Amino acid sequence: MPKRTPEFRLTKAAESDIASIAGYTIYKFGIGQARKYRNGLIETFTLLARNPTLGITFFLGDELVLKRFRFEAHVIFYKQTATGILVVRVLGGMMDFKRHL
C-alpha cells in the first residue's frame, strides 16, 4: 500500500481566523493580494504537515502543548496528528496568544 502524503486539517476557529484575514486583506489590499496570502498560508500548512517539527514549541498551561510557526504577519498554531497536523489557530503576530488560545 502506498504511503499517504501528510495532510493538514483546520479547526473551526482556524477556519474563522482565515476568513477574517481574507476579509481584512480584501478590504485593505484587494482580492488579488487576499488570494496570494491565502495561497501562501496553504503552502505553509502543507510544509508543516510534511515537516511538523519546524515549529517552535508553545506551552499553554501544563497540559496543552502546541507548535507555532510564523507566516508573514501571522502565527500558525498547530499540533501533530497521526496523518499530519491540525491547525488550531492563525493569529496576528501582535495578538495576546494565550488569551486567544
Biopython code that builds the backbone (N, CA, C, O; Angstrom):
import numpy as np
from Bio.PDB.StructureBuilder import StructureBuilder

atoms = [
    (1, "MET", "N", (0.841, -1.176, 0.000)),
    (1, "MET", "CA", (0.000, 0.000, 0.000)),
    (1, "MET", "C", (0.893, 1.248, 0.000)),
    (1, "MET", "O", (1.838, 1.319, 0.785)),
    (2, "PRO", "N", (0.608, 2.241, -0.872)),
    (2, "PRO", "CA", (1.447, 3.440, -0.919)),
    (2, "PRO", "C", (1.272, 4.272, 0.355)),
    (2, "PRO", "O", (0.203, 4.303, 0.964)),
    (3, "LYS", "N", (2.359, 4.941, 0.729)),
    (3, "LYS", "CA", (2.335, 5.783, 1.913)),
    (3, "LYS", "C", (1.535, 7.059, 1.623)),
    (3, "LYS", "O", (1.687, 7.680, 0.571)),
    (4, "ARG", "N", (0.675, 7.434, 2.588)),
    (4, "ARG", "CA", (-0.147, 8.633, 2.410)),
    (4, "ARG", "C", (0.685, 9.890, 2.593)),
    (4, "ARG", "O", (1.590, 9.932, 3.426)),
    (5, "THR", "N", (0.373, 10.905, 1.814)),
    (5, "THR", "CA", (1.008, 12.199, 1.962)),
    (5, "THR", "C", (0.451, 12.864, 3.213)),
    (5, "THR", "O", (-0.766, 12.896, 3.395)),
    (6, "PRO", "N", (1.315, 13.397, 4.083)),
    (6, "PRO", "CA", (0.800, 14.091, 5.265)),
    (6, "PRO", "C", (-0.136, 15.222, 4.858)),
    (6, "PRO", "O", (0.078, 15.892, 3.848)),
    (7, "GLU", "N", (-1.173, 15.420, 5.657)),
    (7, "GLU", "CA", (-2.170, 16.435, 5.320)),
    (7, "GLU", "C", (-2.402, 17.354, 6.507)),
    (7, "GLU", "O", (-2.013, 17.050, 7.635)),
    (8, "PHE", "N", (-3.043, 18.482, 6.231)),
    (8, "PHE", "CA", (-3.415, 19.391, 7.306)),
    (8, "PHE", "C", (-4.934, 19.466, 7.390)),
    (8, "PHE", "O", (-5.643, 19.361, 6.389)),
    (9, "ARG", "N", (-5.403, 19.648, 8.607)),
    (9, "ARG", "CA", (-6.817, 19.909, 8.855)),
    (9, "ARG", "C", (-6.909, 21.189, 9.664)),
    (9, "ARG", "O", (-5.957, 21.570, 10.345)),
    (10, "LEU", "N", (-8.058, 21.853, 9.589)),
    (10, "LEU", "CA", (-8.273, 23.117, 10.297)),
    (10, "LEU", "C", (-9.387, 22.963, 11.319)),
    (10, "LEU", "O", (-10.397, 22.313, 11.049)),
    (11, "THR", "N", (-9.207, 23.560, 12.496)),
    (11, "THR", "CA", (-10.313, 23.642, 13.446)),
    (11, "THR", "C", (-11.285, 24.703, 12.946)),
    (11, "THR", "O", (-10.951, 25.480, 12.052)),
    (12, "LYS", "N", (-12.480, 24.741, 13.517)),
    (12, "LYS", "CA", (-13.454, 25.789, 13.168)),
    (12, "LYS", "C", (-12.881, 27.163, 13.476)),
    (12, "LYS", "O", (-13.089, 28.111, 12.720)),
    (13, "ALA", "N", (-12.156, 27.271, 14.593)),
    (13, "ALA", "CA", (-11.544, 28.557, 14.964)),
    (13, "ALA", "C", (-10.520, 28.989, 13.913)),
    (13, "ALA", "O", (-10.460, 30.167, 13.560)),
    (14, "ALA", "N", (-9.716, 28.050, 13.409)),
    (14, "ALA", "CA", (-8.733, 28.381, 12.374)),
    (14, "ALA", "C", (-9.421, 28.791, 11.079)),
    (14, "ALA", "O", (-8.978, 29.722, 10.407)),
    (15, "GLU", "N", (-10.510, 28.096, 10.724)),
    (15, "GLU", "CA", (-11.276, 28.482, 9.532)),
    (15, "GLU", "C", (-11.803, 29.911, 9.684)),
    (15, "GLU", "O", (-11.755, 30.699, 8.739)),
    (16, "SER", "N", (-12.302, 30.237, 10.869)),
    (16, "SER", "CA", (-12.804, 31.585, 11.134)),
    (16, "SER", "C", (-11.673, 32.610, 11.058)),
    (16, "SER", "O", (-11.856, 33.700, 10.516)),
    (17, "ASP", "N", (-10.510, 32.263, 11.599)),
    (17, "ASP", "CA", (-9.347, 33.162, 11.522)),
    (17, "ASP", "C", (-8.995, 33.469, 10.071)),
    (17, "ASP", "O", (-8.751, 34.621, 9.711)),
    (18, "ILE", "N", (-8.973, 32.436, 9.250)),
    (18, "ILE", "CA", (-8.596, 32.608, 7.838)),
    (18, "ILE", "C", (-9.636, 33.460, 7.110)),
    (18, "ILE", "O", (-9.280, 34.300, 6.283)),
    (19, "ALA", "N", (-10.906, 33.249, 7.409)),
    (19, "ALA", "CA", (-11.963, 34.062, 6.796)),
    (19, "ALA", "C", (-11.811, 35.529, 7.199)),
    (19, "ALA", "O", (-11.999, 36.420, 6.372)),
    (20, "SER", "N", (-11.477, 35.781, 8.454)),
    (20, "SER", "CA", (-11.275, 37.161, 8.920)),
    (20, "SER", "C", (-10.062, 37.795, 8.247)),
    (20, "SER", "O", (-10.096, 38.959, 7.849)),
    (21, "ILE", "N", (-8.994, 37.016, 8.125)),
    (21, "ILE", "CA", (-7.792, 37.508, 7.446)),
    (21, "ILE", "C", (-8.120, 37.864, 6.006)),
    (21, "ILE", "O", (-7.698, 38.907, 5.507)),
    (22, "ALA", "N", (-8.873, 36.996, 5.338)),
    (22, "ALA", "CA", (-9.245, 37.241, 3.937)),
    (22, "ALA", "C", (-10.087, 38.503, 3.817)),
    (22, "ALA", "O", (-9.839, 39.336, 2.945)),
    (23, "GLY", "N", (-11.083, 38.649, 4.689)),
    (23, "GLY", "CA", (-11.935, 39.835, 4.635)),
    (23, "GLY", "C", (-11.151, 41.119, 4.809)),
    (23, "GLY", "O", (-11.354, 42.083, 4.072)),
    (24, "TYR", "N", (-10.257, 41.132, 5.782)),
    (24, "TYR", "CA", (-9.437, 42.318, 6.040)),
    (24, "TYR", "C", (-8.508, 42.592, 4.856)),
    (24, "TYR", "O", (-8.351, 43.735, 4.428)),
    (25, "THR", "N", (-7.897, 41.527, 4.335)),
    (25, "THR", "CA", (-6.954, 41.707, 3.230)),
    (25, "THR", "C", (-7.659, 42.209, 1.972)),
    (25, "THR", "O", (-7.120, 43.058, 1.262)),
    (26, "ILE", "N", (-8.840, 41.704, 1.691)),
    (26, "ILE", "CA", (-9.620, 42.195, 0.549)),
    (26, "ILE", "C", (-9.919, 43.677, 0.726)),
    (26, "ILE", "O", (-9.747, 44.469, -0.200)),
    (27, "TYR", "N", (-10.367, 44.045, 1.917)),
    (27, "TYR", "CA", (-10.725, 45.437, 2.215)),
    (27, "TYR", "C", (-9.517, 46.363, 2.057)),
    (27, "TYR", "O", (-9.632, 47.427, 1.448)),
    (28, "LYS", "N", (-8.363, 45.971, 2.599)),
    (28, "LYS", "CA", (-7.186, 46.842, 2.609)),
    (28, "LYS", "C", (-6.357, 46.771, 1.326)),
    (28, "LYS", "O", (-5.807, 47.780, 0.884)),
    (29, "PHE", "N", (-6.266, 45.573, 0.724)),
    (29, "PHE", "CA", (-5.289, 45.373, -0.347)),
    (29, "PHE", "C", (-5.856, 44.795, -1.638)),
    (29, "PHE", "O", (-5.154, 44.742, -2.649)),
    (30, "GLY", "N", (-7.115, 44.362, -1.621)),
    (30, "GLY", "CA", (-7.730, 43.842, -2.829)),
    (30, "GLY", "C", (-7.758, 42.315, -2.888)),
    (30, "GLY", "O", (-7.053, 41.619, -2.156)),
    (31, "ILE", "N", (-8.599, 41.835, -3.786)),
    (31, "ILE", "CA", (-8.835, 40.394, -3.913)),
    (31, "ILE", "C", (-7.579, 39.640, -4.360)),
    (31, "ILE", "O", (-7.342, 38.520, -3.909)),
    (32, "GLY", "N", (-6.793, 40.228, -5.222)),
    (32, "GLY", "CA", (-5.580, 39.565, -5.704)),
    (32, "GLY", "C", (-4.604, 39.279, -4.579)),
    (32, "GLY", "O", (-4.054, 38.182, -4.487)),
    (33, "GLN", "N", (-4.392, 40.268, -3.724)),
    (33, "GLN", "CA", (-3.483, 40.077, -2.594)),
    (33, "GLN", "C", (-4.055, 39.068, -1.595)),
    (33, "GLN", "O", (-3.314, 38.286, -1.000)),
    (34, "ALA", "N", (-5.384, 39.092, -1.414)),
    (34, "ALA", "CA", (-6.019, 38.134, -0.496)),
    (34, "ALA", "C", (-5.803, 36.701, -0.995)),
    (34, "ALA", "O", (-5.517, 35.807, -0.200)),
    (35, "ARG", "N", (-5.937, 36.486, -2.275)),
    (35, "ARG", "CA", (-5.702, 35.144, -2.839)),
    (35, "ARG", "C", (-4.243, 34.724, -2.673)),
    (35, "ARG", "O", (-3.952, 33.577, -2.333)),
    (36, "LYS", "N", (-3.332, 35.663, -2.916)),
    (36, "LYS", "CA", (-1.908, 35.376, -2.783)),
    (36, "LYS", "C", (-1.572, 34.993, -1.335)),
    (36, "LYS", "O", (-0.811, 34.056, -1.095)),
    (37, "TYR", "N", (-2.143, 35.723, -0.382)),
    (37, "TYR", "CA", (-1.880, 35.447, 1.033)),
    (37, "TYR", "C", (-2.472, 34.093, 1.428)),
    (37, "TYR", "O", (-1.828, 33.304, 2.119)),
    (38, "ARG", "N", (-3.708, 33.830, 0.982)),
    (38, "ARG", "CA", (-4.348, 32.538, 1.261)),
    (38, "ARG", "C", (-3.514, 31.394, 0.701)),
    (38, "ARG", "O", (-3.303, 30.390, 1.381)),
    (39, "ASN", "N", (-3.040, 31.538, -0.526)),
    (39, "ASN", "CA", (-2.210, 30.502, -1.139)),
    (39, "ASN", "C", (-0.922, 30.289, -0.345)),
    (39, "ASN", "O", (-0.459, 29.159, -0.194)),
    (40, "GLY", "N", (-0.348, 31.378, 0.160)),
    (40, "GLY", "CA", (0.846, 31.263, 0.999)),
    (40, "GLY", "C", (0.567, 30.518, 2.291)),
    (40, "GLY", "O", (1.384, 29.717, 2.744)),
    (41, "LEU", "N", (-0.599, 30.785, 2.886)),
    (41, "LEU", "CA", (-0.985, 30.048, 4.091)),
    (41, "LEU", "C", (-1.122, 28.552, 3.793)),
    (41, "LEU", "O", (-0.623, 27.718, 4.548)),
    (42, "ILE", "N", (-1.787, 28.222, 2.711)),
    (42, "ILE", "CA", (-1.988, 26.814, 2.344)),
    (42, "ILE", "C", (-0.647, 26.126, 2.088)),
    (42, "ILE", "O", (-0.444, 24.987, 2.510)),
    (43, "GLU", "N", (0.261, 26.806, 1.403)),
    (43, "GLU", "CA", (1.591, 26.238, 1.162)),
    (43, "GLU", "C", (2.322, 26.007, 2.480)),
    (43, "GLU", "O", (3.023, 25.009, 2.641)),
    (44, "THR", "N", (2.155, 26.938, 3.426)),
    (44, "THR", "CA", (2.807, 26.799, 4.725)),
    (44, "THR", "C", (2.187, 25.664, 5.527)),
    (44, "THR", "O", (2.907, 24.912, 6.184)),
    (45, "PHE", "N", (0.853, 25.524, 5.487)),
    (45, "PHE", "CA", (0.202, 24.392, 6.160)),
    (45, "PHE", "C", (0.725, 23.069, 5.602)),
    (45, "PHE", "O", (0.994, 22.133, 6.355)),
    (46, "THR", "N", (0.865, 22.999, 4.290)),
    (46, "THR", "CA", (1.356, 21.783, 3.634)),
    (46, "THR", "C", (2.803, 21.498, 4.054)),
    (46, "THR", "O", (3.151, 20.354, 4.347)),
    (47, "LEU", "N", (3.639, 22.534, 4.083)),
    (47, "LEU", "CA", (5.023, 22.394, 4.531)),
    (47, "LEU", "C", (5.069, 21.857, 5.962)),
    (47, "LEU", "O", (5.845, 20.951, 6.263)),
    (48, "LEU", "N", (4.240, 22.416, 6.836)),
    (48, "LEU", "CA", (4.230, 21.983, 8.234)),
    (48, "LEU", "C", (3.692, 20.558, 8.385)),
    (48, "LEU", "O", (4.160, 19.810, 9.243)),
    (49, "ALA", "N", (2.720, 20.181, 7.565)),
    (49, "ALA", "CA", (2.200, 18.814, 7.620)),
    (49, "ALA", "C", (3.298, 17.813, 7.276)),
    (49, "ALA", "O", (3.368, 16.729, 7.855)),
    (50, "ARG", "N", (4.147, 18.184, 6.335)),
    (50, "ARG", "CA", (5.239, 17.297, 5.914)),
    (50, "ARG", "C", (6.431, 17.355, 6.861)),
    (50, "ARG", "O", (7.222, 16.415, 6.940)),
    (51, "ASN", "N", (6.553, 18.483, 7.589)),
    (51, "ASN", "CA", (7.689, 18.708, 8.487)),
    (51, "ASN", "C", (7.195, 19.295, 9.806)),
    (51, "ASN", "O", (7.501, 20.448, 10.109)),
    (52, "PRO", "N", (6.448, 18.543, 10.589)),
    (52, "PRO", "CA", (5.793, 19.106, 11.770)),
    (52, "PRO", "C", (6.739, 19.615, 12.853)),
    (52, "PRO", "O", (6.315, 20.356, 13.740)),
    (53, "THR", "N", (8.010, 19.230, 12.796)),
    (53, "THR", "CA", (8.948, 19.703, 13.821)),
    (53, "THR", "C", (9.533, 21.082, 13.508)),
    (53, "THR", "O", (10.343, 21.592, 14.282)),
    (54, "LEU", "N", (9.141, 21.687, 12.400)),
    (54, "LEU", "CA", (9.665, 23.013, 12.042)),
    (54, "LEU", "C", (9.238, 24.094, 13.035)),
    (54, "LEU", "O", (9.973, 25.054, 13.266)),
    (55, "GLY", "N", (8.063, 23.936, 13.613)),
    (55, "GLY", "CA", (7.550, 24.958, 14.522)),
    (55, "GLY", "C", (8.274, 24.964, 15.855)),
    (55, "GLY", "O", (8.962, 24.011, 16.223)),
    (56, "ILE", "N", (8.096, 26.073, 16.570)),
    (56, "ILE", "CA", (8.655, 26.249, 17.906)),
    (56, "ILE", "C", (7.611, 25.772, 18.913)),
    (56, "ILE", "O", (6.426, 26.070, 18.764)),
    (57, "THR", "N", (8.037, 25.045, 19.922)),
    (57, "THR", "CA", (7.113, 24.561, 20.939)),
    (57, "THR", "C", (6.531, 25.728, 21.723)),
    (57, "THR", "O", (7.255, 26.629, 22.147)),
    (58, "PHE", "N", (5.219, 25.703, 21.911)),
    (58, "PHE", "CA", (4.492, 26.743, 22.638)),
    (58, "PHE", "C", (3.679, 26.068, 23.729)),
    (58, "PHE", "O", (2.781, 25.274, 23.448)),
    (59, "PHE", "N", (4.001, 26.388, 24.971)),
    (59, "PHE", "CA", (3.311, 25.779, 26.111)),
    (59, "PHE", "C", (2.130, 26.647, 26.512)),
    (59, "PHE", "O", (2.270, 27.852, 26.720)),
    (60, "LEU", "N", (0.977, 26.026, 26.615)),
    (60, "LEU", "CA", (-0.237, 26.713, 27.039)),
    (60, "LEU", "C", (-0.768, 25.965, 28.260)),
    (60, "LEU", "O", (-1.558, 25.030, 28.133)),
    (61, "GLY", "N", (-0.332, 26.383, 29.427)),
    (61, "GLY", "CA", (-0.711, 25.660, 30.631)),
    (61, "GLY", "C", (0.132, 24.411, 30.789)),
    (61, "GLY", "O", (1.139, 24.242, 30.102)),
    (62, "ASP", "N", (-0.277, 23.537, 31.693)),
    (62, "ASP", "CA", (0.503, 22.338, 31.987)),
    (62, "ASP", "C", (0.270, 21.216, 30.995)),
    (62, "ASP", "O", (1.138, 20.362, 30.811)),
    (63, "GLU", "N", (-0.895, 21.204, 30.350)),
    (63, "GLU", "CA", (-1.258, 20.039, 29.550)),
    (63, "GLU", "C", (-1.209, 20.255, 28.049)),
    (63, "GLU", "O", (-0.840, 19.345, 27.306)),
    (64, "LEU", "N", (-1.574, 21.444, 27.591)),
    (64, "LEU", "CA", (-1.660, 21.680, 26.156)),
    (64, "LEU", "C", (-0.342, 22.226, 25.622)),
    (64, "LEU", "O", (0.129, 23.279, 26.052)),
    (65, "VAL", "N", (0.237, 21.505, 24.693)),
    (65, "VAL", "CA", (1.465, 21.928, 24.032)),
    (65, "VAL", "C", (1.177, 21.989, 22.540)),
    (65, "VAL", "O", (0.728, 21.013, 21.939)),
    (66, "LEU", "N", (1.439, 23.143, 21.957)),
    (66, "LEU", "CA", (1.264, 23.330, 20.521)),
    (66, "LEU", "C", (2.606, 23.694, 19.906)),
    (66, "LEU", "O", (3.580, 23.958, 20.611)),
    (67, "LYS", "N", (2.638, 23.702, 18.606)),
    (67, "LYS", "CA", (3.773, 24.250, 17.874)),
    (67, "LYS", "C", (3.305, 25.560, 17.259)),
    (67, "LYS", "O", (2.122, 25.728, 16.961)),
    (68, "ARG", "N", (4.237, 26.486, 17.071)),
    (68, "ARG", "CA", (3.892, 27.735, 16.396)),
    (68, "ARG", "C", (4.911, 27.997, 15.289)),
    (68, "ARG", "O", (6.083, 27.634, 15.383)),
    (69, "PHE", "N", (4.410, 28.642, 14.236)),
    (69, "PHE", "CA", (5.250, 28.923, 13.077)),
    (69, "PHE", "C", (4.768, 30.217, 12.465)),
    (69, "PHE", "O", (3.581, 30.372, 12.180)),
    (70, "ARG", "N", (5.692, 31.158, 12.258)),
    (70, "ARG", "CA", (5.310, 32.466, 11.711)),
    (70, "ARG", "C", (5.183, 32.398, 10.196)),
    (70, "ARG", "O", (6.038, 31.846, 9.505)),
    (71, "PHE", "N", (4.088, 32.977, 9.696)),
    (71, "PHE", "CA", (3.915, 33.196, 8.265)),
    (71, "PHE", "C", (3.576, 34.672, 8.092)),
    (71, "PHE", "O", (2.473, 35.103, 8.429)),
    (72, "GLU", "N", (4.513, 35.438, 7.574)),
    (72, "GLU", "CA", (4.359, 36.873, 7.350)),
    (72, "GLU", "C", (3.831, 37.563, 8.613)),
    (72, "GLU", "O", (4.522, 37.566, 9.632)),
    (73, "ALA", "N", (2.632, 38.146, 8.577)),
    (73, "ALA", "CA", (2.114, 38.904, 9.723)),
    (73, "ALA", "C", (1.369, 38.028, 10.722)),
    (73, "ALA", "O", (0.848, 38.543, 11.712)),
    (74, "HIS", "N", (1.304, 36.728, 10.492)),
    (74, "HIS", "CA", (0.502, 35.837, 11.343)),
    (74, "HIS", "C", (1.338, 34.697, 11.915)),
    (74, "HIS", "O", (2.418, 34.378, 11.419)),
    (75, "VAL", "N", (0.803, 34.095, 12.973)),
    (75, "VAL", "CA", (1.448, 32.945, 13.600)),
    (75, "VAL", "C", (0.452, 31.785, 13.556)),
    (75, "VAL", "O", (-0.691, 31.906, 13.996)),
    (76, "ILE", "N", (0.915, 30.669, 13.020)),
    (76, "ILE", "CA", (0.105, 29.456, 12.896)),
    (76, "ILE", "C", (0.371, 28.588, 14.123)),
    (76, "ILE", "O", (1.519, 28.261, 14.424)),
    (77, "PHE", "N", (-0.687, 28.223, 14.821)),
    (77, "PHE", "CA", (-0.587, 27.313, 15.963)),
    (77, "PHE", "C", (-1.165, 25.971, 15.534)),
    (77, "PHE", "O", (-2.271, 25.910, 14.998)),
    (78, "TYR", "N", (-0.415, 24.895, 15.769)),
    (78, "TYR", "CA", (-0.845, 23.588, 15.297)),
    (78, "TYR", "C", (-0.337, 22.489, 16.224)),
    (78, "TYR", "O", (0.526, 22.709, 17.074)),
    (79, "LYS", "N", (-0.895, 21.312, 16.034)),
    (79, "LYS", "CA", (-0.369, 20.129, 16.723)),
    (79, "LYS", "C", (-0.260, 18.994, 15.720)),
    (79, "LYS", "O", (-1.026, 18.902, 14.761)),
    (80, "GLN", "N", (0.706, 18.145, 15.969)),
    (80, "GLN", "CA", (0.944, 16.991, 15.095)),
    (80, "GLN", "C", (-0.136, 15.946, 15.336)),
    (80, "GLN", "O", (-0.560, 15.721, 16.470)),
    (81, "THR", "N", (-0.571, 15.315, 14.258)),
    (81, "THR", "CA", (-1.546, 14.225, 14.334)),
    (81, "THR", "C", (-0.946, 13.003, 13.630)),
    (81, "THR", "O", (0.151, 13.068, 13.075)),
    (82, "ALA", "N", (-1.668, 11.913, 13.664)),
    (82, "ALA", "CA", (-1.204, 10.679, 13.014)),
    (82, "ALA", "C", (-1.101, 10.845, 11.502)),
    (82, "ALA", "O", (-0.323, 10.144, 10.855)),
    (83, "THR", "N", (-1.882, 11.771, 10.930)),
    (83, "THR", "CA", (-1.902, 11.935, 9.472)),
    (83, "THR", "C", (-1.289, 13.246, 8.993)),
    (83, "THR", "O", (-1.322, 13.534, 7.796)),
    (84, "GLY", "N", (-0.735, 14.041, 9.894)),
    (84, "GLY", "CA", (-0.150, 15.330, 9.504)),
    (84, "GLY", "C", (-0.241, 16.316, 10.650)),
    (84, "GLY", "O", (0.349, 16.100, 11.709)),
    (85, "ILE", "N", (-0.992, 17.416, 10.443)),
    (85, "ILE", "CA", (-1.170, 18.412, 11.501)),
    (85, "ILE", "C", (-2.624, 18.873, 11.566)),
    (85, "ILE", "O", (-3.383, 18.768, 10.603)),
    (86, "LEU", "N", (-2.974, 19.384, 12.735)),
    (86, "LEU", "CA", (-4.241, 20.066, 12.943)),
    (86, "LEU", "C", (-3.908, 21.517, 13.245)),
    (86, "LEU", "O", (-3.261, 21.812, 14.251)),
    (87, "VAL", "N", (-4.348, 22.427, 12.375)),
    (87, "VAL", "CA", (-4.138, 23.858, 12.589)),
    (87, "VAL", "C", (-5.200, 24.327, 13.574)),
    (87, "VAL", "O", (-6.397, 24.264, 13.292)),
    (88, "VAL", "N", (-4.750, 24.800, 14.734)),
    (88, "VAL", "CA", (-5.652, 25.184, 15.817)),
    (88, "VAL", "C", (-6.106, 26.630, 15.662)),
    (88, "VAL", "O", (-7.295, 26.924, 15.784)),
    (89, "ARG", "N", (-5.172, 27.529, 15.395)),
    (89, "ARG", "CA", (-5.498, 28.950, 15.208)),
    (89, "ARG", "C", (-4.482, 29.567, 14.256)),
    (89, "ARG", "O", (-3.378, 29.049, 14.090)),
    (90, "VAL", "N", (-4.866, 30.678, 13.631)),
    (90, "VAL", "CA", (-3.970, 31.510, 12.833)),
    (90, "VAL", "C", (-4.182, 32.927, 13.365)),
    (90, "VAL", "O", (-5.180, 33.574, 13.049)),
    (91, "LEU", "N", (-3.232, 33.401, 14.176)),
    (91, "LEU", "CA", (-3.407, 34.661, 14.888)),
    (91, "LEU", "C", (-2.430, 35.720, 14.401)),
    (91, "LEU", "O", (-1.327, 35.413, 13.950)),
    (92, "GLY", "N", (-2.856, 36.964, 14.501)),
    (92, "GLY", "CA", (-1.979, 38.077, 14.175)),
    (92, "GLY", "C", (-0.759, 38.061, 15.078)),
    (92, "GLY", "O", (-0.864, 37.733, 16.260)),
    (93, "GLY", "N", (0.376, 38.407, 14.541)),
    (93, "GLY", "CA", (1.645, 38.326, 15.260)),
    (93, "GLY", "C", (1.729, 39.193, 16.498)),
    (93, "GLY", "O", (2.572, 38.947, 17.361)),
    (94, "MET", "N", (0.877, 40.204, 16.609)),
    (94, "MET", "CA", (0.905, 41.109, 17.757)),
    (94, "MET", "C", (-0.163, 40.777, 18.790)),
    (94, "MET", "O", (-0.266, 41.464, 19.807)),
    (95, "MET", "N", (-0.953, 39.747, 18.553)),
    (95, "MET", "CA", (-2.050, 39.384, 19.475)),
    (95, "MET", "C", (-1.511, 38.729, 20.737)),
    (95, "MET", "O", (-0.392, 38.216, 20.756)),
    (96, "ASP", "N", (-2.315, 38.752, 21.783)),
    (96, "ASP", "CA", (-2.026, 38.053, 23.025)),
    (96, "ASP", "C", (-2.403, 36.582, 22.785)),
    (96, "ASP", "O", (-3.571, 36.211, 22.895)),
    (97, "PHE", "N", (-1.420, 35.763, 22.463)),
    (97, "PHE", "CA", (-1.693, 34.393, 22.044)),
    (97, "PHE", "C", (-2.440, 33.589, 23.097)),
    (97, "PHE", "O", (-3.423, 32.916, 22.784)),
    (98, "LYS", "N", (-1.983, 33.654, 24.335)),
    (98, "LYS", "CA", (-2.600, 32.835, 25.383)),
    (98, "LYS", "C", (-4.061, 33.209, 25.573)),
    (98, "LYS", "O", (-4.879, 32.345, 25.889)),
    (99, "ARG", "N", (-4.400, 34.456, 25.390)),
    (99, "ARG", "CA", (-5.794, 34.886, 25.540)),
    (99, "ARG", "C", (-6.689, 34.291, 24.457)),
    (99, "ARG", "O", (-7.859, 33.995, 24.703)),
    (100, "HIS", "N", (-6.132, 34.119, 23.255)),
    (100, "HIS", "CA", (-6.939, 33.648, 22.115)),
    (100, "HIS", "C", (-6.870, 32.145, 21.901)),
    (100, "HIS", "O", (-7.583, 31.605, 21.055)),
    (101, "LEU", "N", (-6.025, 31.472, 22.653)),
    (101, "LEU", "CA", (-5.946, 30.020, 22.558)),
    (101, "LEU", "C", (-6.715, 29.416, 23.711)),
    (101, "LEU", "O", (-6.783, 28.193, 23.833)),
]
sb = StructureBuilder()
sb.init_structure("model")
sb.init_model(0)
sb.init_chain("A")
sb.init_seg("    ")
for serial, (resi, resn, name, xyz) in enumerate(atoms, 1):
    if name == "N":
        sb.init_residue(resn, " ", resi, " ")
    sb.init_atom(name, np.array(xyz, "f"), 0.0, 1.0, " ", f" {name:<3s}", serial, name[0])
structure = sb.get_structure()
